[in-house]
Amino acid sequence: MANKDQRSSLSRTTRSFEESVSRSASALGASYTLVGAILVLGAIGYGIDRWRGTSPWFLLTGLILGVIVGFYELVKATTRR
């Protein structure tokens, strides 16, 4: 009887975990987009600054654009249900 209760409990726990992961998938993807946008656009800005010798203006512009794009995608993903 105890073995059956353990399997039932494990099954409920697994099902609950799967539901939590599937509900949070869009927010998780959006958070990766936020970080990715900041890193990619910041790196592009840094590269342009190195190439043009205009440090830190393109880096700052890239970081600001990355934050704007990333938060836009985050809001879009979390409000779409």
MIRO-352879 format. One record per residue (C-alpha): residue number from 0; residue in one letter; x, y, z. Coordinates in steps of 0.25 Angstrom, whole numbers, plus 5000, padded with zeros to 4 digits. Each point is the difference from the previous one (the first is absolute). Layout:
! residues N
lumnu->NUM | drenke->a | c1->X | c2->Y | c3->Z
...
END
This chain:
! residues 81
lumnu->0 | drenke->m | c1->5000 | c2->5000 | c3->5000
lumnu->1 | drenke->a | c1->5011 | c2->5010 | c3->5003
lumnu->2 | drenke->n | c1->5007 | c2->4997 | c3->4987
lumnu->3 | drenke->k | c1->4987 | c2->5004 | c3->4993
lumnu->4 | drenke->d | c1->4999 | c2->5013 | c3->5008
lumnu->5 | drenke->q | c1->5014 | c2->5003 | c3->4996
lumnu->6 | drenke->r | c1->4998 | c2->4998 | c3->4985
lumnu->7 | drenke->s | c1->4987 | c2->5008 | c3->5001
lumnu->8 | drenke->s | c1->5007 | c2->5012 | c3->5007
lumnu->9 | drenke->l | c1->5012 | c2->4999 | c3->4990
lumnu->10 | drenke->s | c1->4990 | c2->5001 | c3->4989
lumnu->11 | drenke->r | c1->4993 | c2->5012 | c3->5006
lumnu->12 | drenke->t | c1->5013 | c2->5007 | c3->5002
lumnu->13 | drenke->t | c1->5005 | c2->4997 | c3->4986
lumnu->14 | drenke->r | c1->4987 | c2->5005 | c3->4994
lumnu->15 | drenke->s | c1->5000 | c2->5013 | c3->5008
lumnu->16 | drenke->f | c1->5014 | c2->5002 | c3->4996
lumnu->17 | drenke->e | c1->4997 | c2->4999 | c3->4986
lumnu->18 | drenke->e | c1->4988 | c2->5009 | c3->5001
lumnu->19 | drenke->s | c1->5009 | c2->5011 | c3->5007
lumnu->20 | drenke->v | c1->5011 | c2->4999 | c3->4989
lumnu->21 | drenke->s | c1->4990 | c2->5001 | c3->4989
lumnu->22 | drenke->r | c1->4993 | c2->5012 | c3->5006
lumnu->23 | drenke->s | c1->5013 | c2->5007 | c3->5002
lumnu->24 | drenke->a | c1->5006 | c2->4997 | c3->4986
lumnu->25 | drenke->s | c1->4996 | c2->5013 | c3->4993
lumnu->26 | drenke->a | c1->5006 | c2->5008 | c3->5012
lumnu->27 | drenke->l | c1->5013 | c2->4992 | c3->5000
lumnu->28 | drenke->g | c1->5002 | c2->5002 | c3->4985
lumnu->29 | drenke->a | c1->4997 | c2->5015 | c3->5001
lumnu->30 | drenke->s | c1->5010 | c2->5001 | c3->5011
lumnu->31 | drenke->y | c1->5011 | c2->4994 | c3->4991
lumnu->32 | drenke->t | c1->4996 | c2->5009 | c3->4989
lumnu->33 | drenke->l | c1->5001 | c2->5012 | c3->5010
lumnu->34 | drenke->v | c1->5014 | c2->4996 | c3->5004
lumnu->35 | drenke->g | c1->5004 | c2->4996 | c3->4986
lumnu->36 | drenke->a | c1->4995 | c2->5013 | c3->4994
lumnu->37 | drenke->i | c1->5009 | c2->5008 | c3->5010
lumnu->38 | drenke->l | c1->5012 | c2->4992 | c3->4998
lumnu->39 | drenke->v | c1->4999 | c2->4999 | c3->4984
lumnu->40 | drenke->l | c1->4997 | c2->5015 | c3->4999
lumnu->41 | drenke->g | c1->5010 | c2->5004 | c3->5010
lumnu->42 | drenke->a | c1->5011 | c2->4992 | c3->4993
lumnu->43 | drenke->i | c1->4996 | c2->5006 | c3->4987
lumnu->44 | drenke->g | c1->5001 | c2->5014 | c3->5006
lumnu->45 | drenke->y | c1->5014 | c2->4996 | c3->5006
lumnu->46 | drenke->g | c1->5005 | c2->4995 | c3->4987
lumnu->47 | drenke->i | c1->4996 | c2->5013 | c3->4993
lumnu->48 | drenke->d | c1->5006 | c2->5008 | c3->5011
lumnu->49 | drenke->r | c1->5013 | c2->4992 | c3->4998
lumnu->50 | drenke->w | c1->5000 | c2->5002 | c3->4985
lumnu->51 | drenke->r | c1->4996 | c2->5015 | c3->5000
lumnu->52 | drenke->g | c1->5007 | c2->5004 | c3->5013
lumnu->53 | drenke->t | c1->4988 | c2->5006 | c3->5005
lumnu->54 | drenke->s | c1->4999 | c2->4994 | c3->5014
lumnu->55 | drenke->p | c1->4991 | c2->4998 | c3->5007
lumnu->56 | drenke->w | c1->4988 | c2->5006 | c3->4992
lumnu->57 | drenke->f | c1->4996 | c2->4988 | c3->4991
lumnu->58 | drenke->l | c1->5002 | c2->4991 | c3->5012
lumnu->59 | drenke->l | c1->4990 | c2->5008 | c3->5008
lumnu->60 | drenke->t | c1->4991 | c2->5001 | c3->4988
lumnu->61 | drenke->g | c1->5000 | c2->4985 | c3->4998
lumnu->62 | drenke->l | c1->4998 | c2->4997 | c3->5015
lumnu->63 | drenke->i | c1->4988 | c2->5010 | c3->5000
lumnu->64 | drenke->l | c1->4994 | c2->4994 | c3->4987
lumnu->65 | drenke->g | c1->5002 | c2->4986 | c3->5006
lumnu->66 | drenke->v | c1->4993 | c2->5003 | c3->5013
lumnu->67 | drenke->i | c1->4988 | c2->5006 | c3->4992
lumnu->68 | drenke->v | c1->4999 | c2->4989 | c3->4990
lumnu->69 | drenke->g | c1->5002 | c2->4989 | c3->5011
lumnu->70 | drenke->f | c1->4989 | c2->5006 | c3->5009
lumnu->71 | drenke->y | c1->4991 | c2->5002 | c3->4988
lumnu->72 | drenke->e | c1->5001 | c2->4985 | c3->4997
lumnu->73 | drenke->l | c1->4999 | c2->4997 | c3->5015
lumnu->74 | drenke->v | c1->4987 | c2->5007 | c3->5001
lumnu->75 | drenke->k | c1->4995 | c2->4995 | c3->4987
lumnu->76 | drenke->a | c1->5002 | c2->4986 | c3->5004
lumnu->77 | drenke->t | c1->4994 | c2->5001 | c3->5014
lumnu->78 | drenke->t | c1->4988 | c2->5007 | c3->4996
lumnu->79 | drenke->r | c1->4996 | c2->4991 | c3->4989
lumnu->80 | drenke->r | c1->4991 | c2->4989 | c3->5006
END
